[in-house]
Amino acid sequence: MNREKLLNILSMAARAGRIASGVTLVAEAIKKRDAKLILMASDTKEETKKDIYVLSQKYSLEVCEVLDKETLGGIIGKAERAVVAILDTGFSKAIKRAI
């Protein structure tokens, strides 16, 4: 994984307004089919992980476990975040390549 490239792309996606963060907003984005890729912090609670994985599988979305909650939130300019949805196809492809 190219960590620096991942952080740069995620930061650009956040500045462009092409992410949703937090469990509730990510779940809404998945259900609306706006989400293209789900990034989950590796230190997320097991119950939350299970909920996101089940919902993502239902809508055929890929989930990548990366970073930790503090780093994931910090790079998008927020407090700790367990999960982030990428809402743009271009950003999601670039993130997959970086991972």
Wavefront OBJ file of the C-alpha trace (Angstrom):
o trace
v 0.000 0.000 0.000
v 1.284 3.419 -0.922
v 0.184 5.215 2.259
v 1.238 8.709 1.179
v -0.587 8.442 -2.146
v -3.692 7.086 -0.386
v -3.694 9.995 2.060
v -3.270 12.539 -0.758
v -6.137 11.120 -2.818
v -8.419 10.853 0.203
v -7.632 14.433 1.149
v -8.432 15.627 -2.394
v -11.724 13.697 -2.401
v -12.682 15.317 0.917
v -11.848 18.820 -0.342
v -13.889 18.125 -3.476
v -16.868 17.090 -1.359
v -16.892 13.582 -2.823
v -16.986 11.615 0.439
v -19.458 10.744 3.161
v -18.110 10.006 6.624
v -19.552 8.419 9.717
v -21.651 5.277 9.941
v -25.038 6.949 9.400
v -24.041 9.024 6.365
v -22.130 6.138 4.818
v -25.120 3.808 5.250
v -27.346 6.399 3.540
v -24.857 6.769 0.672
v -24.747 2.994 0.215
v -28.549 2.703 0.170
v -28.852 5.581 -2.322
v -26.194 3.853 -4.451
v -24.014 6.972 -4.307
v -21.066 5.153 -2.692
v -18.425 3.695 -5.002
v -15.964 2.407 -2.383
v -16.018 2.040 1.398
v -12.926 2.700 3.513
v -13.060 1.341 7.047
v -10.602 2.006 9.844
v -8.815 -1.111 11.025
v -9.648 -0.320 14.665
v -13.420 -0.072 14.123
v -15.664 -1.956 16.566
v -16.580 -5.447 15.385
v -20.317 -4.716 15.479
v -19.898 -1.690 13.221
v -17.638 -3.653 10.868
v -20.256 -6.381 10.590
v -23.055 -3.891 9.866
v -21.072 -2.125 7.138
v -19.871 -5.384 5.558
v -23.426 -6.791 5.424
v -24.819 -3.597 3.894
v -21.930 -3.338 1.425
v -22.349 -6.937 0.291
v -26.052 -6.347 -0.259
v -25.207 -3.498 -2.658
v -22.077 -5.174 -4.128
v -19.612 -2.601 -2.799
v -15.976 -3.208 -1.989
v -14.823 -2.473 1.572
v -11.143 -1.779 2.244
v -9.767 -1.736 5.766
v -7.118 0.962 5.911
v -5.497 3.266 8.431
v -6.907 3.828 11.913
v -9.861 5.967 13.042
v -7.697 8.907 14.073
v -5.794 9.026 10.768
v -8.902 8.416 8.656
v -10.752 11.261 10.351
v -7.772 13.592 10.454
v -7.026 13.370 6.743
v -10.582 14.443 5.891
v -10.544 17.253 8.450
v -12.837 15.593 10.989
v -12.604 13.904 14.362
v -12.043 10.146 14.439
v -13.999 8.334 11.728
v -14.631 4.611 11.551
v -15.891 4.577 7.991
v -15.764 6.766 4.884
v -17.600 6.319 1.586
v -16.016 7.532 -1.620
v -18.744 9.011 -3.831
v -16.744 9.455 -7.034
v -15.689 6.741 -9.477
v -12.403 8.436 -10.362
v -11.346 8.870 -6.752
v -12.373 5.295 -5.926
v -10.259 3.893 -8.775
v -7.262 5.990 -7.711
v -7.636 4.820 -4.104
v -7.833 1.173 -5.159
v -4.606 1.599 -7.139
v -2.911 3.189 -4.097
v -4.025 0.344 -1.856
l 1 2 3 4 5 6 7 8 9 10 11 12 13 14 15 16 17 18 19 20 21 22 23 24 25 26 27 28 29 30 31 32 33 34 35 36 37 38 39 40 41 42 43 44 45 46 47 48 49 50 51 52 53 54 55 56 57 58 59 60 61 62 63 64 65 66 67 68 69 70 71 72 73 74 75 76 77 78 79 80 81 82 83 84 85 86 87 88 89 90 91 92 93 94 95 96 97 98 99
